[in-house]
Amino acid sequence: MSTVWILQHVACETPGIIAGVLKSQGLSAQTIRPFRSQPVPKRMGDTVGLIVMGGPMGVYDQRSYPFLLDEMRLIEDALKQGKPILGVCLGSQLLAAAVGAKVTKGERKEIGWYPVTLTGSARTDRLWKGVEPSFVAYHWHGDIFELPRGALSLASSDLTECQGGSGETVRQGFGCAISIASASAIGAHRRIRPSFWITSFAGWSITC
């Protein structure tokens, strides 16, 4: 059975339903917990994909959390090998930083249920094709990231201009929390199925 690594940053930010969906697709999930001093692998090796979960820290907190640098190096290795990556919350910000995008604190935190509007580019994106052009998603983030160079904008909200973007096949990112279940999950919004995200597993990121 092929293995997907999951990087977990805090006890409450578990993979939630993600692990179950991976299993249903014949993939084995191995969770790595750097906050419990478990080392972050240096290379992807034979691992087929990488999921980076959320957490209360920020990309700029590398002095306090040195393992964040190790995670960014692993993300870079996965990108070089063309392996799919899914980032949730902090994970999306780490991925954005790894590809050269600027990650900063937003003017104010975006917390609660707010509308997200998809762009024209999202209509032909394989993960978002067929999804309604505007829907309400749960947001819980204070940091924002710029659209990486060469990426296409996929979505926005009133408070966050860059709610999503896509670049190459294995890169896609979203700034809103498309999910909230078991502290971290994908697809709480009923129109977006978690199995769709994992089966496609060309995801770049979803942030909360």
Secondary structure by P-SEA (a helix, b strand, c coil): cbbbbbbbccccccccaaaaaaaaacbbbbbbbcccccccccccccccbbbbbbccccccccccccaaaaaaaaaaaaaaabbbbbbcaaaaaaaaaaabbbbbbcccccccbbbbbbcccccccccccccccbbbbbbbbcccccccccccccccccccccccccccccbbbbcccccccccccccccccccaaaaaaacccccccc
